[in-house]
Amino acid sequence: MAESVRVDAWVWAVRLYKTRSQATAACRAGHVRVNDERAKPAVRVSAGDRVEVRGGERVRIVEVTQLLAKRVGAPVAAAAYIDHSPPPPPKELASPFGQRERGAGRPTKRERRQIDRLRGRSGV
């Protein structure tokens, strides 16, 4: 068994990214850090390393416990790391800005102008 694996392959194998190319692109963009250092795709990770993945609205902080180079099933992938991520914020705290009641239909012309004013896009 290998002593280290490329970070882009590992985050893809443990299902933190859907595709290997997404994982590689995230590493190149600086969204993946290994032991608090920005990680290029070819950086090697080994057991005990701390990997931080920033993507979307959530930050995932995981500790490597098992090295995987190939994608595996979800139960095996979940056993390959220890999750130290902060819990996601409750949905009640998320701002409902720009959302309408379900079933309310499309906004009227008047409501659309009010929305534009709120967003700072006042018309001519």
TORNU-275350 format. One line per 8 residues: number of its first residue (from 1); for each residue x, y, z of N, C-alpha, C, O, CB. Coordinates in nm, 2 decimals. Glycine has a CB too. Layout:
% TORNU-275350
NUM> X/Y/Z/X/Y/Z/X/Y/Z/X/Y/Z/X/Y/Z  ...
//
This chain:
% TORNU-275350
1> 0.08/-0.12/0.00/0.00/0.00/0.00/0.09/0.12/0.00/0.19/0.13/0.07/-0.10/0.00/0.12  0.05/0.22/-0.07/0.13/0.35/-0.09/0.13/0.42/0.05/0.04/0.42/0.13/0.07/0.43/-0.20  0.24/0.50/0.07/0.25/0.58/0.19/0.19/0.72/0.17/0.16/0.79/0.27/0.40/0.59/0.23  0.17/0.76/0.05/0.11/0.89/0.02/0.03/0.88/-0.11/0.06/0.80/-0.20/0.21/1.00/0.02  -0.07/0.98/-0.13/-0.15/0.98/-0.25/-0.17/1.13/-0.28/-0.16/1.22/-0.20/-0.29/0.91/-0.22  -0.18/1.16/-0.41/-0.21/1.30/-0.46/-0.33/1.35/-0.39/-0.43/1.28/-0.38/-0.22/1.30/-0.61  -0.33/1.48/-0.35/-0.45/1.53/-0.28/-0.57/1.54/-0.37/-0.68/1.52/-0.32/-0.41/1.67/-0.23  -0.55/1.57/-0.50/-0.67/1.58/-0.59/-0.73/1.44/-0.60/-0.86/1.43/-0.61/-0.63/1.64/-0.73
9> -0.65/1.34/-0.61/-0.71/1.20/-0.62/-0.78/1.16/-0.49/-0.88/1.09/-0.49/-0.60/1.10/-0.66  -0.72/1.20/-0.38/-0.78/1.16/-0.25/-0.91/1.23/-0.23/-1.01/1.16/-0.19/-0.68/1.19/-0.14  -0.92/1.36/-0.25/-1.05/1.43/-0.22/-1.16/1.38/-0.32/-1.28/1.38/-0.28/-1.03/1.58/-0.23  -1.12/1.34/-0.44/-1.22/1.28/-0.53/-1.25/1.14/-0.48/-1.37/1.10/-0.49/-1.16/1.27/-0.67  -1.16/1.06/-0.44/-1.18/0.92/-0.39/-1.28/0.92/-0.27/-1.36/0.83/-0.26/-1.05/0.85/-0.36  -1.26/1.01/-0.18/-1.35/1.01/-0.06/-1.48/1.09/-0.08/-1.55/1.12/0.02/-1.27/1.07/0.06  -1.50/1.13/-0.20/-1.63/1.19/-0.25/-1.65/1.33/-0.19/-1.77/1.37/-0.17/-1.74/1.11/-0.20  -1.54/1.41/-0.18/-1.56/1.55/-0.15/-1.58/1.63/-0.27/-1.63/1.75/-0.26/-1.44/1.61/-0.07
17> -1.55/1.58/-0.39/-1.58/1.64/-0.52/-1.64/1.53/-0.61/-1.60/1.41/-0.59/-1.45/1.70/-0.58  -1.72/1.56/-0.70/-1.79/1.47/-0.78/-1.70/1.41/-0.89/-1.71/1.29/-0.92/-1.91/1.53/-0.85  -1.61/1.49/-0.94/-1.52/1.44/-1.05/-1.38/1.47/-1.02/-1.35/1.56/-0.94/-1.56/1.50/-1.19  -1.29/1.40/-1.08/-1.14/1.42/-1.06/-1.10/1.56/-1.11/-1.02/1.62/-1.05/-1.06/1.31/-1.12  -1.16/1.59/-1.22/-1.13/1.72/-1.28/-1.18/1.84/-1.19/-1.11/1.94/-1.19/-1.19/1.74/-1.42  -1.29/1.82/-1.13/-1.34/1.93/-1.03/-1.24/1.94/-0.92/-1.21/2.05/-0.87/-1.48/1.89/-0.98  -1.19/1.83/-0.87/-1.09/1.83/-0.76/-0.96/1.89/-0.80/-0.91/1.97/-0.72/-1.07/1.68/-0.71  -0.92/1.86/-0.92/-0.79/1.92/-0.97/-0.81/2.08/-0.99/-0.72/2.15/-0.95/-0.75/1.86/-1.10
25> -0.92/2.12/-1.04/-0.95/2.26/-1.06/-0.96/2.33/-0.93/-0.91/2.45/-0.91/-1.08/2.28/-1.14  -1.02/2.27/-0.83/-1.03/2.33/-0.69/-0.89/2.35/-0.63/-0.87/2.45/-0.57/-1.12/2.25/-0.60  -0.81/2.25/-0.65/-0.67/2.26/-0.60/-0.60/2.38/-0.67/-0.53/2.46/-0.60/-0.59/2.13/-0.62  -0.61/2.39/-0.80/-0.54/2.50/-0.87/-0.60/2.63/-0.83/-0.52/2.73/-0.83/-0.56/2.48/-1.02  -0.73/2.64/-0.80/-0.79/2.77/-0.76/-0.76/2.81/-0.61/-0.79/2.92/-0.57/-0.94/2.76/-0.78  -0.70/2.72/-0.54/-0.66/2.75/-0.40/-0.77/2.72/-0.30/-0.77/2.77/-0.19/-0.63/2.89/-0.39  -0.87/2.63/-0.34/-0.98/2.59/-0.25/-0.94/2.47/-0.16/-1.02/2.44/-0.07/-1.10/2.56/-0.33  -0.83/2.41/-0.18/-0.79/2.30/-0.10/-0.66/2.33/-0.03/-0.56/2.38/-0.09/-0.77/2.17/-0.19
33> -0.66/2.30/0.10/-0.54/2.33/0.18/-0.50/2.20/0.25/-0.59/2.13/0.30/-0.56/2.45/0.28  -0.37/2.17/0.26/-0.32/2.05/0.34/-0.23/2.11/0.45/-0.13/2.17/0.42/-0.25/1.95/0.24  -0.27/2.08/0.57/-0.19/2.12/0.69/-0.17/2.27/0.68/-0.06/2.32/0.71/-0.06/2.05/0.70  -0.28/2.35/0.66/-0.28/2.49/0.65/-0.19/2.55/0.54/-0.15/2.67/0.55/-0.24/2.55/0.78  -0.15/2.48/0.44/-0.07/2.52/0.33/-0.16/2.50/0.20/-0.22/2.40/0.19/0.06/2.45/0.32  -0.16/2.60/0.11/-0.23/2.59/-0.01/-0.17/2.47/-0.09/-0.05/2.46/-0.10/-0.22/2.72/-0.10  -0.26/2.39/-0.14/-0.21/2.26/-0.20/-0.24/2.26/-0.35/-0.35/2.29/-0.40/-0.29/2.14/-0.14  -0.13/2.24/-0.43/-0.14/2.21/-0.57/-0.19/2.07/-0.59/-0.19/1.99/-0.50/-0.01/2.24/-0.65
41> -0.24/2.03/-0.71/-0.30/1.90/-0.73/-0.21/1.79/-0.70/-0.25/1.68/-0.65/-0.35/1.89/-0.87  -0.08/1.80/-0.72/0.02/1.69/-0.70/0.07/1.68/-0.56/0.16/1.59/-0.53/0.13/1.71/-0.80  0.03/1.77/-0.47/0.08/1.76/-0.33/0.04/1.62/-0.27/-0.08/1.58/-0.29/0.02/1.87/-0.24  0.13/1.56/-0.20/0.10/1.42/-0.15/0.04/1.44/-0.01/0.09/1.52/0.07/0.23/1.34/-0.14  -0.06/1.36/0.02/-0.12/1.35/0.16/-0.09/1.21/0.21/-0.08/1.11/0.14/-0.27/1.38/0.16  -0.07/1.20/0.34/-0.05/1.08/0.41/-0.14/1.07/0.53/-0.21/1.17/0.57/0.10/1.06/0.45  -0.15/0.96/0.60/-0.24/0.95/0.71/-0.20/1.05/0.82/-0.08/1.06/0.85/-0.23/0.80/0.77  -0.30/1.11/0.88/-0.27/1.21/0.98/-0.27/1.35/0.93/-0.28/1.45/1.01/-0.14/1.18/1.05
49> -0.27/1.37/0.80/-0.27/1.51/0.75/-0.41/1.57/0.76/-0.51/1.49/0.76/-0.23/1.51/0.60  -0.42/1.70/0.77/-0.55/1.77/0.78/-0.57/1.84/0.65/-0.49/1.92/0.60/-0.54/1.87/0.90  -0.69/1.81/0.59/-0.72/1.87/0.46/-0.85/1.96/0.48/-0.95/1.91/0.53/-0.75/1.75/0.35  -0.84/2.08/0.42/-0.95/2.18/0.43/-0.99/2.20/0.29/-0.92/2.24/0.20/-0.90/2.31/0.50  -1.12/2.18/0.27/-1.18/2.20/0.14/-1.29/2.31/0.14/-1.38/2.30/0.22/-1.24/2.06/0.08  -1.27/2.41/0.07/-1.37/2.52/0.06/-1.44/2.51/-0.07/-1.38/2.51/-0.18/-1.30/2.66/0.07  -1.57/2.50/-0.06/-1.65/2.49/-0.18/-1.80/2.52/-0.15/-1.85/2.47/-0.05/-1.64/2.35/-0.24  -1.86/2.61/-0.23/-1.99/2.65/-0.20/-2.00/2.73/-0.07/-1.92/2.82/-0.05/-2.08/2.52/-0.19
57> -2.10/2.70/0.01/-2.13/2.77/0.13/-2.06/2.71/0.25/-2.07/2.77/0.36/-2.27/2.79/0.15  -2.00/2.60/0.24/-1.95/2.52/0.35/-1.80/2.49/0.34/-1.75/2.47/0.23/-2.03/2.39/0.36  -1.74/2.49/0.46/-1.60/2.45/0.46/-1.59/2.31/0.53/-1.65/2.29/0.63/-1.51/2.56/0.55  -1.52/2.22/0.46/-1.50/2.09/0.51/-1.36/2.07/0.56/-1.27/2.10/0.49/-1.54/1.98/0.41  -1.34/2.03/0.69/-1.21/2.01/0.74/-1.21/1.86/0.79/-1.28/1.82/0.87/-1.18/2.11/0.87  -1.12/1.79/0.72/-1.11/1.64/0.75/-0.97/1.60/0.78/-0.87/1.66/0.73/-1.17/1.56/0.63  -0.96/1.50/0.85/-0.82/1.44/0.89/-0.81/1.30/0.81/-0.90/1.22/0.83/-0.80/1.42/1.04  -0.71/1.28/0.74/-0.69/1.16/0.66/-0.66/1.05/0.76/-0.56/1.05/0.84/-0.57/1.18/0.56
65> -0.73/0.94/0.75/-0.71/0.82/0.83/-0.67/0.70/0.74/-0.60/0.61/0.78/-0.83/0.78/0.91  -0.72/0.70/0.61/-0.69/0.60/0.52/-0.66/0.66/0.38/-0.73/0.75/0.34/-0.81/0.49/0.51  -0.56/0.60/0.31/-0.53/0.65/0.18/-0.61/0.58/0.07/-0.61/0.45/0.07/-0.38/0.64/0.16  -0.67/0.65/-0.01/-0.74/0.59/-0.12/-0.70/0.67/-0.25/-0.70/0.79/-0.26/-0.90/0.61/-0.10  -0.67/0.59/-0.36/-0.64/0.65/-0.48/-0.75/0.63/-0.58/-0.76/0.70/-0.68/-0.51/0.59/-0.54  -0.84/0.54/-0.56/-0.95/0.51/-0.65/-1.08/0.54/-0.58/-1.09/0.53/-0.45/-0.95/0.36/-0.70  -1.18/0.58/-0.65/-1.31/0.61/-0.59/-1.38/0.49/-0.54/-1.37/0.38/-0.60/-1.40/0.68/-0.70  -1.43/0.50/-0.42/-1.50/0.39/-0.35/-1.64/0.42/-0.31/-1.68/0.54/-0.33/-1.41/0.34/-0.23
73> -1.71/0.33/-0.26/-1.85/0.35/-0.21/-1.85/0.45/-0.10/-1.75/0.47/-0.03/-1.91/0.22/-0.18  -1.97/0.50/-0.07/-1.98/0.60/0.03/-1.95/0.55/0.17/-1.88/0.63/0.24/-2.13/0.65/0.03  -1.99/0.43/0.21/-1.95/0.39/0.35/-1.80/0.37/0.37/-1.75/0.41/0.47/-2.02/0.26/0.38  -1.73/0.32/0.26/-1.59/0.31/0.27/-1.52/0.45/0.27/-1.42/0.47/0.34/-1.54/0.22/0.15  -1.57/0.54/0.19/-1.52/0.67/0.18/-1.53/0.74/0.31/-1.44/0.82/0.35/-1.58/0.75/0.07  -1.65/0.73/0.38/-1.67/0.80/0.51/-1.57/0.74/0.61/-1.54/0.82/0.71/-1.81/0.78/0.55  -1.53/0.62/0.60/-1.44/0.56/0.70/-1.29/0.60/0.67/-1.21/0.58/0.76/-1.45/0.41/0.70  -1.27/0.67/0.56/-1.13/0.71/0.53/-1.08/0.84/0.59/-0.97/0.88/0.57/-1.12/0.71/0.38
81> -1.18/0.91/0.66/-1.14/1.04/0.72/-1.22/1.06/0.84/-1.33/1.00/0.86/-1.16/1.15/0.62  -1.17/1.15/0.93/-1.24/1.20/1.04/-1.28/1.34/1.01/-1.20/1.43/0.98/-1.15/1.19/1.18  -1.41/1.37/1.02/-1.47/1.50/0.99/-1.46/1.60/1.11/-1.52/1.57/1.21/-1.61/1.49/0.94  -1.38/1.71/1.09/-1.37/1.81/1.20/-1.44/1.94/1.15/-1.42/2.04/1.21/-1.23/1.84/1.23  -1.53/1.93/1.06/-1.60/2.04/1.00/-1.70/2.11/1.10/-1.76/2.03/1.18/-1.67/2.01/0.87  -1.71/2.24/1.10/-1.81/2.30/1.18/-1.95/2.27/1.13/-1.96/2.25/1.01/-1.79/2.46/1.19  -2.05/2.26/1.21/-2.18/2.22/1.16/-2.23/2.33/1.07/-2.20/2.45/1.09/-2.28/2.20/1.28  -2.32/2.30/0.97/-2.37/2.40/0.88/-2.47/2.49/0.96/-2.53/2.45/1.06/-2.45/2.33/0.76
89> -2.48/2.62/0.92/-2.57/2.71/0.99/-2.71/2.66/0.97/-2.75/2.60/0.87/-2.55/2.85/0.94  -2.80/2.68/1.07/-2.94/2.64/1.06/-3.01/2.72/0.95/-2.97/2.83/0.92/-3.01/2.66/1.19  -3.11/2.66/0.88/-3.17/2.72/0.77/-3.25/2.84/0.81/-3.28/2.93/0.73/-3.27/2.62/0.71  -3.29/2.85/0.94/-3.36/2.97/0.99/-3.28/3.10/0.98/-3.33/3.20/0.96/-3.41/2.95/1.13  -3.15/3.08/0.99/-3.06/3.20/0.98/-3.03/3.24/0.84/-2.98/3.36/0.82/-2.93/3.17/1.05  -3.05/3.16/0.74/-3.03/3.20/0.60/-3.13/3.30/0.56/-3.25/3.29/0.59/-3.03/3.07/0.51  -3.08/3.40/0.50/-3.18/3.51/0.46/-3.26/3.47/0.34/-3.21/3.42/0.24/-3.10/3.64/0.42  -3.39/3.49/0.35/-3.48/3.45/0.24/-3.49/3.56/0.14/-3.60/3.57/0.07/-3.62/3.42/0.30
97> -3.39/3.64/0.12/-3.39/3.75/0.02/-3.41/3.70/-0.12/-3.34/3.61/-0.16/-3.26/3.83/0.03  -3.51/3.75/-0.18/-3.54/3.72/-0.32/-3.62/3.59/-0.34/-3.63/3.54/-0.45/-3.41/3.70/-0.39  -3.67/3.54/-0.23/-3.75/3.42/-0.24/-3.90/3.45/-0.21/-3.93/3.54/-0.13/-3.70/3.31/-0.13  -3.99/3.39/-0.29/-4.13/3.41/-0.27/-4.19/3.29/-0.21/-4.14/3.18/-0.20/-4.20/3.44/-0.41  -4.31/3.31/-0.15/-4.39/3.20/-0.10/-4.41/3.10/-0.20/-4.44/3.13/-0.32/-4.52/3.26/-0.03  -4.41/2.98/-0.17/-4.44/2.87/-0.26/-4.58/2.88/-0.31/-4.68/2.89/-0.23/-4.41/2.73/-0.20  -4.60/2.88/-0.44/-4.73/2.89/-0.50/-4.78/3.03/-0.52/-4.90/3.05/-0.56/-4.83/2.82/-0.41  -4.70/3.13/-0.49/-4.74/3.27/-0.51/-4.74/3.32/-0.65/-4.79/3.42/-0.68/-4.65/3.36/-0.42
105> -4.68/3.24/-0.74/-4.67/3.27/-0.88/-4.56/3.38/-0.91/-4.48/3.40/-0.83/-4.81/3.33/-0.92  -4.57/3.43/-1.03/-4.47/3.52/-1.07/-4.50/3.66/-1.01/-4.61/3.69/-0.98/-4.46/3.54/-1.23  -4.39/3.74/-0.98/-4.42/3.87/-0.93/-4.48/3.96/-1.03/-4.46/3.95/-1.15/-4.29/3.94/-0.88  -4.57/4.05/-0.98/-4.63/4.15/-1.06/-4.53/4.26/-1.10/-4.42/4.26/-1.05/-4.75/4.22/-0.99  -4.57/4.34/-1.20/-4.48/4.45/-1.24/-4.44/4.54/-1.13/-4.32/4.58/-1.12/-4.54/4.53/-1.36  -4.53/4.57/-1.04/-4.50/4.66/-0.93/-4.40/4.59/-0.83/-4.31/4.65/-0.78/-4.63/4.69/-0.85  -4.43/4.46/-0.80/-4.34/4.38/-0.71/-4.20/4.37/-0.77/-4.10/4.37/-0.70/-4.40/4.24/-0.69  -4.19/4.36/-0.91/-4.06/4.35/-0.97/-3.98/4.48/-0.96/-3.86/4.47/-0.94/-4.08/4.31/-1.12
113> -4.05/4.59/-0.97/-3.99/4.72/-0.95/-3.94/4.73/-0.81/-3.83/4.79/-0.78/-4.08/4.84/-0.98  -4.01/4.69/-0.71/-3.97/4.69/-0.57/-3.85/4.60/-0.54/-3.76/4.64/-0.47/-4.09/4.65/-0.48  -3.85/4.49/-0.61/-3.73/4.40/-0.59/-3.61/4.46/-0.65/-3.50/4.45/-0.60/-3.76/4.26/-0.66  -3.63/4.52/-0.77/-3.51/4.59/-0.83/-3.46/4.70/-0.75/-3.34/4.72/-0.74/-3.55/4.65/-0.97  -3.55/4.78/-0.68/-3.50/4.89/-0.59/-3.43/4.83/-0.47/-3.32/4.89/-0.43/-3.62/4.97/-0.54  -3.47/4.72/-0.42/-3.40/4.65/-0.31/-3.26/4.61/-0.35/-3.17/4.62/-0.27/-3.48/4.53/-0.26  -3.25/4.56/-0.47/-3.12/4.51/-0.52/-3.03/4.62/-0.57/-2.92/4.59/-0.61/-3.14/4.40/-0.62  -3.08/4.74/-0.57/-3.00/4.85/-0.61/-3.00/4.87/-0.77/-2.91/4.93/-0.82/-2.86/4.83/-0.56
121> -3.09/4.81/-0.83/-3.10/4.82/-0.98/-3.22/4.91/-1.02/-3.31/4.86/-1.08/-3.10/4.68/-1.05  -3.22/5.03/-0.98/-3.33/5.12/-1.01/-3.33/5.14/-1.16/-3.23/5.16/-1.22/-3.32/5.26/-0.94  -3.46/5.14/-1.22/-3.47/5.15/-1.36/-3.46/5.29/-1.41/-3.42/5.38/-1.33/-3.61/5.10/-1.40  -3.48/5.31/-1.54/-3.46/5.44/-1.60/-3.57/5.53/-1.57/-3.57/5.65/-1.62/-3.45/5.42/-1.75
//
